[in-house]
Amino acid sequence: MRRRSTRSLRCFVPRALALVGAGVARGLDYPDWQTLLDNMHRRVDSLAKRGQQASKYLKRFDDPLWRAEEYRRLLGKEYFPFLTKTFEQDRGTNAVTKAIVKLPFRHILTTNYDASLERAWNAEHTTPAQCVRWDKEDDLLEFLFRFHEPRYRRIVYVHGRWDAPESIVLTDTDYTSRYVRTEGASKRLFALFAMQRFVFFGFSLADPDLAAIMREVNVAVGSKDKARHFAFIGLGKRDDREVHRSRMMLKFGIKPIFYDASRGHQPLDTLLHALLESCRVTRGGAAKRALTRKAAVAGASRTPAPSVAGAKSIAREKPRRALSPLPSVTDHTDPQKGRFGGMSLRDRCELTAEVTASAHDDGWYDVRFRVRSIDAARPLKGKVRFHLHDTFHTPKRVVTAKNGVASLELLAYGAFTVGAELLDAKVRLELDLATLKSAPREFRLN
């Protein structure tokens, strides 16, 4: 079965939540879990107290929770100051953290301990960031009670914050206290994951308890062919995307959107920038909570977005010869699939596409659609209405045939199905780019 992750970036809907993990903090030079444990090992060795030197075997021990437990015991009174010093440093912001706080997520949850999201929020918004710690019962209950209020947005620290090191969840005992001895945290997270849609940033699902909750949710309310959640995941050039895609989808109910991690966060910056540009703004200036995608799902037009007046004129335009109403959407991840007859060649008219890697935007692709007549004696005339994935900035584009060809060029990130209506000829054509053998493999898989 083909996986079409990028088409489903329409997940950014009014109730979507962001969940930010260590991969984002690492972009600001905060340590990820492995680096933090290695730093703790070196700190224990530097103390050089009797009986406190960490064994070399502990550094290779494959249970990270227990490694952290042992380091906490060996550090003793140094443990909390060590965590505070590690994560209190102001390392600024970057394009990723700024984009996350600017996107209209209802709330932002994070398992990180640093305050980089707060700094990004304060840099991008006129009102200061409002935060909630998961371990503060009264604040958490208020957060859950006011969860759906339109102007109520919070950054939630699920595993603690640097300025309250006793709240940090890191060791085996911390996880046991939070998720095993009391069921409150697990039940609340289960309810959120089951009832809300999340978008993951900087997660590999290595966190044992969050991963366990995600698996329970997927078993209880998931579907093998539909994802509830989405994740931006960076992979190396040698990583097998299909293996990772299958694991995330079938095990956790998460549809991944991959980007090339060998170039750092730049490809992710590009994706998020496209999403930000496609946020529609109300007259009052506040971004609507429903996002459309100008480029990240399927692509972006090379030409500037039409004006409001232009968009209205496109909407008002009617074909000279009426076509029957389009069937209802049956696949919301690929909305044009099956609505135009499923054929790219019909009544001597043909819809083709050419896909090549973009020379200007790494990880993106130039896509050129062409509609023409295969009968030289009857060249194509009139207008063609292209129906793209509905998360394009303008999902319907009308093109007038020139020299017998109606052509449309886009900058695209992944495959999708396009429908074409030949308004004068009263013909509908359909092409699924994922089946286009001449297209690059990475494009077809996304």
C-alpha positions as CSV (number, residue, x, y, z in Angstrom):
1,M,0.0,0.0,0.0
2,R,1.4,3.4,-0.9
3,R,2.0,5.9,1.9
4,R,1.2,9.4,1.1
5,S,2.3,11.4,4.2
6,T,2.8,14.8,2.8
7,R,-0.7,15.0,1.4
8,S,-2.1,14.8,4.9
9,L,-0.5,18.0,6.2
10,R,-4.1,19.2,6.2
11,C,-3.9,17.9,9.8
12,F,-3.3,21.5,10.8
13,V,-6.9,22.1,11.8
14,P,-8.4,24.3,14.5
15,R,-7.8,21.7,17.2
16,A,-4.3,20.5,16.3
17,L,-1.7,20.4,19.0
18,A,2.1,20.4,18.6
19,L,4.4,18.1,20.6
20,V,8.0,19.2,20.6
21,G,10.9,16.8,21.5
22,A,14.6,16.8,21.9
23,G,15.4,17.0,18.2
24,V,14.2,20.6,18.2
25,A,16.2,21.5,21.3
26,R,19.3,19.9,19.7
27,G,19.0,22.4,16.9
28,L,19.9,25.1,19.6
29,D,22.7,23.0,21.0
30,Y,20.9,21.7,24.0
31,P,21.8,18.1,24.7
32,D,19.5,15.3,23.5
33,W,19.0,12.3,25.8
34,Q,22.1,10.4,24.8
35,T,24.3,13.5,25.0
36,L,22.9,14.4,28.4
37,L,23.7,11.0,29.8
38,D,27.2,11.2,28.4
39,N,27.6,14.6,30.1
40,M,26.4,13.2,33.4
41,H,28.9,10.4,33.1
42,R,31.8,12.9,32.6
43,R,30.4,15.0,35.5
44,V,30.5,12.0,37.8
45,D,34.0,11.2,36.9
46,S,35.1,14.9,37.4
47,L,33.9,14.8,41.0
48,A,36.4,12.0,41.7
49,K,34.9,11.2,45.1
50,R,35.3,7.9,46.8
51,G,33.1,5.3,45.2
52,Q,31.6,7.8,42.9
53,Q,33.5,7.1,39.7
54,A,31.1,5.8,37.1
55,S,32.0,2.5,35.5
56,K,32.8,2.4,31.8
57,Y,30.2,-0.4,31.5
58,L,27.5,2.0,32.6
59,K,28.3,4.3,29.7
60,R,27.5,1.4,27.3
61,F,24.5,0.1,29.3
62,D,21.5,-0.1,26.9
63,D,18.8,1.0,29.5
64,P,18.9,4.8,29.4
65,L,16.4,5.2,32.2
66,W,18.5,3.1,34.5
67,R,21.7,4.9,33.4
68,A,20.1,8.2,34.4
69,E,19.1,6.6,37.7
70,E,22.6,5.5,38.5
71,Y,24.0,8.9,37.5
72,R,21.5,10.6,39.8
73,R,22.6,8.4,42.7
74,L,26.3,9.0,42.0
75,L,25.9,12.8,41.6
76,G,23.9,13.1,44.8
77,K,23.4,16.7,45.8
78,E,25.0,17.7,42.5
79,Y,22.2,16.3,40.4
80,F,19.7,19.1,40.5
81,P,22.3,21.9,40.1
82,F,23.7,20.0,37.1
83,L,20.3,19.8,35.4
84,T,19.6,23.5,36.1
85,K,23.0,24.6,34.7
86,T,22.6,22.5,31.6
87,F,19.2,23.8,30.6
88,E,19.0,27.3,32.0
89,Q,21.3,28.8,29.4
90,D,19.7,31.1,26.9
91,R,20.7,29.7,23.5
92,G,18.4,32.0,21.6
93,T,15.8,30.9,19.0
94,N,16.0,29.6,15.5
95,A,13.7,29.3,12.5
96,V,12.1,26.0,13.7
97,T,11.1,27.2,17.1
98,K,9.8,30.5,15.7
99,A,7.8,28.7,13.1
100,I,6.3,26.3,15.7
101,V,5.0,29.1,17.9
102,K,3.7,31.1,15.0
103,L,1.7,28.3,13.5
104,P,-1.8,28.3,14.9
105,F,-1.7,25.2,17.1
106,R,-4.2,25.2,19.8
107,H,-1.5,24.4,22.4
108,I,2.2,23.4,22.3
109,L,3.3,20.5,24.5
110,T,7.0,19.7,25.0
111,T,9.1,17.1,26.8
112,N,12.1,19.4,26.7
113,Y,13.3,21.1,29.9
114,D,14.7,24.3,28.3
115,A,12.8,27.6,27.7
116,S,13.5,28.0,24.0
117,L,9.8,27.8,23.0
118,E,9.0,30.5,25.5
119,R,11.7,32.8,24.1
120,A,10.5,32.1,20.5
121,W,6.9,32.9,21.6
122,N,7.9,36.2,23.2
123,A,9.9,37.2,20.1
124,E,7.0,36.5,17.8
125,H,3.9,37.5,19.8
126,T,2.9,40.7,21.6
127,T,1.5,38.8,24.6
128,P,4.0,36.9,26.8
129,A,4.1,33.1,26.8
130,Q,1.8,31.4,29.3
131,C,3.2,28.1,30.6
132,V,1.8,25.0,32.4
133,R,3.9,22.3,34.2
134,W,2.3,18.9,34.1
135,D,3.3,18.2,37.7
136,K,1.4,21.2,39.1
137,E,-2.0,19.7,39.6
138,D,-4.0,22.9,40.0
139,D,-2.5,24.5,36.9
140,L,-2.9,21.3,34.9
141,L,-6.6,21.0,35.8
142,E,-7.2,24.6,34.8
143,F,-5.5,23.8,31.5
144,L,-7.7,20.8,30.8
145,F,-10.8,22.7,31.9
146,R,-10.1,25.7,29.6
147,F,-8.5,23.6,26.9
148,H,-11.0,24.6,24.1
149,E,-11.3,28.4,24.9
150,P,-10.4,30.3,21.7
151,R,-7.9,32.7,23.2
152,Y,-6.5,30.3,25.7
153,R,-3.1,29.0,24.4
154,R,-0.4,27.4,26.6
155,I,3.0,25.9,26.4
156,V,2.9,22.8,28.5
157,Y,6.0,21.2,30.0
158,V,5.1,17.5,30.2
159,H,8.4,16.4,31.8
160,G,9.3,19.4,33.8
161,R,11.2,22.7,33.4
162,W,14.8,23.7,34.1
163,D,14.0,26.1,36.9
164,A,12.2,23.4,38.9
165,P,14.7,20.5,38.6
166,E,12.6,18.4,41.0
167,S,9.9,18.4,38.3
168,I,12.1,16.9,35.6
169,V,11.3,13.4,34.4
170,L,14.6,11.7,33.4
171,T,15.4,8.7,35.6
172,D,13.7,5.3,36.0
173,T,12.3,6.5,39.4
174,D,10.9,9.6,37.8
175,Y,9.1,7.7,35.1
176,T,7.8,5.2,37.6
177,S,6.5,8.0,39.8
178,R,4.9,9.8,36.9
179,Y,3.4,6.9,34.9
180,V,3.3,3.8,37.0
181,R,2.6,4.5,40.7
182,T,-0.2,7.0,39.7
183,E,-2.4,6.6,36.7
184,G,-3.4,10.2,36.3
185,A,-0.6,11.3,33.9
186,S,-1.1,8.2,31.7
187,K,-4.9,8.6,31.6
188,R,-4.7,12.3,30.7
189,L,-2.2,11.8,28.0
190,F,-4.1,8.8,26.6
191,A,-7.2,11.0,26.5
192,L,-5.4,13.8,24.6
193,F,-3.8,11.4,22.1
194,A,-7.1,9.6,21.6
195,M,-9.3,12.7,21.1
196,Q,-6.9,15.3,19.6
197,R,-4.6,15.4,16.6
198,F,-0.9,16.0,17.3
199,V,1.9,17.1,15.1
200,F,5.3,15.9,16.4
201,F,8.5,17.8,16.0
202,G,11.9,16.4,17.0
203,F,10.6,13.0,18.1
204,S,11.9,9.5,17.3
205,L,9.4,7.8,19.7
206,A,12.3,6.6,21.9
207,D,10.6,8.0,25.0
208,P,9.5,4.7,26.6
209,D,6.3,5.8,28.3
210,L,5.0,8.2,25.7
211,A,5.7,5.4,23.1
212,A,3.7,3.0,25.3
213,I,0.8,5.4,25.5
214,M,0.9,6.0,21.8
215,R,0.7,2.3,21.1
216,E,-2.2,1.8,23.5
217,V,-4.1,4.6,21.7
218,N,-3.4,3.2,18.3
219,V,-4.6,-0.2,19.4
220,A,-7.7,1.2,21.1
221,V,-8.9,3.8,18.5
222,G,-6.5,3.6,15.6
223,S,-6.9,2.4,12.0
224,K,-4.3,0.6,9.9
225,D,-4.9,2.8,6.9
226,K,-5.6,6.1,8.5
227,A,-3.3,8.2,10.7
228,R,-4.5,10.2,13.6
229,H,-1.2,12.0,14.2
230,F,1.6,13.4,12.0
231,A,5.4,13.8,12.5
232,F,8.2,15.7,10.8
233,I,11.1,13.3,10.9
234,G,14.6,13.8,9.6
235,L,16.4,10.8,8.0
236,G,19.8,10.3,6.5
237,K,20.3,9.4,2.9
238,R,20.9,5.8,3.7
239,D,17.9,5.3,5.9
240,D,15.0,3.2,4.5
241,R,12.0,5.5,4.5
242,E,9.6,2.7,4.0
243,V,10.8,0.8,7.1
244,H,10.4,4.0,9.2
245,R,7.1,4.8,7.5
246,S,5.6,1.4,8.3
247,R,6.8,1.4,11.9
248,M,5.3,4.9,12.6
249,M,2.0,4.2,10.9
250,L,1.3,0.7,12.1
251,K,2.8,0.9,15.5
252,F,1.9,4.4,16.6
253,G,-0.7,5.6,14.1
254,I,1.6,8.4,13.0
255,K,2.0,9.4,9.4
256,P,5.6,10.8,8.9
257,I,6.7,13.7,6.8
258,F,10.4,13.0,6.0
259,Y,13.1,15.5,5.3
260,D,16.8,15.2,4.6
261,A,18.5,15.4,8.0
262,S,22.0,15.4,6.5
263,R,21.5,19.1,5.8
264,G,20.5,19.9,9.4
265,H,17.2,21.6,9.9
266,Q,17.2,23.6,6.6
267,P,14.7,21.3,4.8
268,L,12.4,21.5,7.9
269,D,12.8,25.3,7.8
270,T,11.6,25.2,4.2
271,L,8.6,23.1,5.0
272,L,7.5,25.2,8.0
273,H,8.1,28.4,6.0
274,A,5.7,27.2,3.3
275,L,3.1,26.4,6.0
276,L,3.5,29.9,7.5
277,E,3.1,31.6,4.2
278,S,-0.1,29.7,3.6
279,C,-1.8,30.8,6.8
280,R,-4.8,32.8,5.9
281,V,-5.2,36.0,7.8
282,T,-8.5,37.5,8.9
283,R,-9.2,41.2,8.6
284,G,-8.3,41.7,12.2
285,G,-4.8,40.3,11.5
286,A,-5.1,37.1,13.5
287,A,-4.1,33.9,11.7
288,K,-7.0,31.5,11.3
289,R,-6.6,28.3,13.0
290,A,-7.2,26.3,9.9
291,L,-4.1,26.2,7.8
292,T,-3.9,25.6,4.1
293,R,-0.6,24.6,2.5
294,K,1.0,26.6,-0.2
295,A,3.8,24.1,-0.8
296,A,4.4,21.5,1.8
297,V,1.8,18.9,1.0
298,A,2.1,18.9,-2.7
299,G,3.7,22.0,-3.9
300,A,3.6,25.7,-4.4
301,S,2.9,27.7,-7.5
302,R,5.8,29.5,-9.2
303,T,3.6,32.5,-9.7
304,P,2.4,34.8,-6.9
305,A,-0.9,33.9,-5.2
306,P,-3.8,35.6,-6.9
307,S,-5.5,38.6,-5.2
308,V,-8.7,38.2,-3.3
309,A,-10.6,39.6,-6.3
310,G,-8.8,37.2,-8.6
311,A,-9.6,34.3,-6.4
312,K,-13.3,35.3,-6.5
313,S,-13.3,35.6,-10.2
314,I,-11.9,32.1,-10.5
315,A,-14.6,30.8,-8.2
316,R,-17.3,32.5,-10.2
317,E,-16.0,31.2,-13.6
318,K,-18.3,28.6,-15.2
319,P,-17.6,26.3,-18.0
320,R,-19.2,27.0,-21.3
321,R,-20.5,23.5,-21.5
322,A,-21.7,22.1,-18.2
323,L,-20.2,19.0,-16.7
324,S,-21.9,16.7,-14.3
325,P,-21.3,17.4,-10.6
326,L,-18.1,15.9,-9.2
327,P,-18.5,12.8,-6.9
328,S,-17.9,13.4,-3.2
329,V,-14.5,13.0,-1.8
330,T,-13.8,9.5,-0.5
331,D,-10.1,9.8,0.3
332,H,-9.4,12.9,2.4
333,T,-5.7,12.4,2.3
334,D,-5.9,12.5,-1.5
335,P,-9.2,14.3,-2.2
336,Q,-9.1,14.2,-6.1
337,K,-8.5,10.4,-6.2
338,G,-11.3,8.7,-8.1
339,R,-13.3,11.8,-8.8
340,F,-12.3,12.3,-12.4
341,G,-12.7,8.8,-13.8
342,G,-9.3,7.5,-13.0
343,M,-8.0,7.8,-16.6
344,S,-5.3,10.1,-17.9
345,L,-6.3,9.4,-21.6
346,R,-9.9,9.7,-22.8
347,D,-11.7,10.9,-25.9
348,R,-8.4,11.6,-27.6
349,C,-7.3,13.9,-24.8
350,E,-4.3,13.2,-22.6
351,L,-3.1,14.5,-19.2
352,T,0.6,13.9,-18.6
353,A,3.2,15.2,-16.0
354,E,6.9,15.6,-15.9
355,V,8.7,15.6,-12.5
356,T,12.3,16.6,-12.0
357,A,14.4,17.6,-8.9
358,S,14.4,21.3,-8.4
359,A,17.7,23.0,-9.1
360,H,16.8,25.8,-6.6
361,D,15.1,24.1,-3.7
362,D,16.7,20.9,-2.3
363,G,14.1,18.2,-1.5
364,W,11.5,19.8,-3.8
365,Y,10.5,19.0,-7.3
366,D,9.5,20.8,-10.5
367,V,6.2,19.4,-11.8
368,R,4.8,20.3,-15.2
369,F,1.3,19.2,-16.2
370,R,0.3,19.1,-19.8
371,V,-3.2,18.5,-21.4
372,R,-3.3,18.0,-25.1
373,S,-5.2,16.2,-27.9
374,I,-3.6,13.2,-29.4
375,D,-5.5,13.9,-32.6
376,A,-3.3,16.3,-34.6
377,A,-6.3,17.2,-36.7
378,R,-8.2,18.4,-33.7
379,P,-5.8,20.3,-31.4
380,L,-7.0,21.3,-27.9
381,K,-8.8,24.6,-27.6
382,G,-10.4,26.5,-24.7
383,K,-9.7,26.3,-21.0
384,V,-8.7,23.5,-18.7
385,R,-9.5,23.6,-15.0
386,F,-6.8,21.7,-12.9
387,H,-7.9,20.4,-9.5
388,L,-5.0,20.0,-7.1
389,H,-4.8,18.8,-3.6
390,D,-7.1,21.0,-1.5
391,T,-4.2,22.2,0.7
392,F,-2.7,24.1,-2.1
393,H,-3.0,27.9,-1.7
394,T,-5.3,27.8,-4.8
395,P,-6.4,24.2,-5.4
396,K,-8.3,25.1,-8.6
397,R,-6.3,26.6,-11.5
398,V,-7.8,27.5,-14.9
399,V,-5.4,27.5,-17.8
400,T,-6.1,28.5,-21.4
401,A,-4.6,26.2,-24.1
402,K,-1.9,27.7,-26.3
403,N,-0.8,26.0,-29.4
404,G,-2.9,23.0,-28.6
405,V,-1.5,22.5,-25.0
406,A,-2.7,23.6,-21.6
407,S,0.3,23.7,-19.3
408,L,0.7,24.2,-15.5
409,E,4.0,24.4,-13.6
410,L,4.3,23.9,-9.8
411,L,7.0,23.5,-7.2
412,A,6.1,20.3,-5.4
413,Y,7.2,18.3,-2.4
414,G,5.4,15.0,-2.9
415,A,3.0,13.0,-5.0
416,F,-0.8,13.6,-5.2
417,T,-3.7,13.0,-7.6
418,V,-4.6,15.8,-10.1
419,G,-7.9,16.1,-11.9
420,A,-8.3,18.1,-15.1
421,E,-11.6,19.3,-16.6
422,L,-11.5,20.2,-20.3
423,L,-14.3,22.8,-20.2
424,D,-15.0,23.1,-23.9
425,A,-14.5,19.4,-24.7
426,K,-16.6,18.3,-21.7
427,V,-13.9,15.7,-20.7
428,R,-12.4,14.8,-17.4
429,L,-9.0,13.3,-16.9
430,E,-7.1,12.1,-13.8
431,L,-3.5,11.3,-13.0
432,D,-2.0,9.9,-9.8
433,L,1.6,11.2,-9.6
434,A,2.5,8.3,-7.2
435,T,2.1,6.0,-10.2
436,L,4.3,8.0,-12.5
437,K,7.3,5.7,-13.1
438,S,9.4,8.5,-14.6
439,A,9.1,10.5,-11.4
440,P,11.9,10.3,-8.8
441,R,11.3,7.6,-6.2
442,E,11.5,9.9,-3.2
443,F,8.8,12.1,-4.8
444,R,6.5,9.2,-5.4
445,L,6.9,7.9,-1.8
446,N,6.0,11.2,-0.2
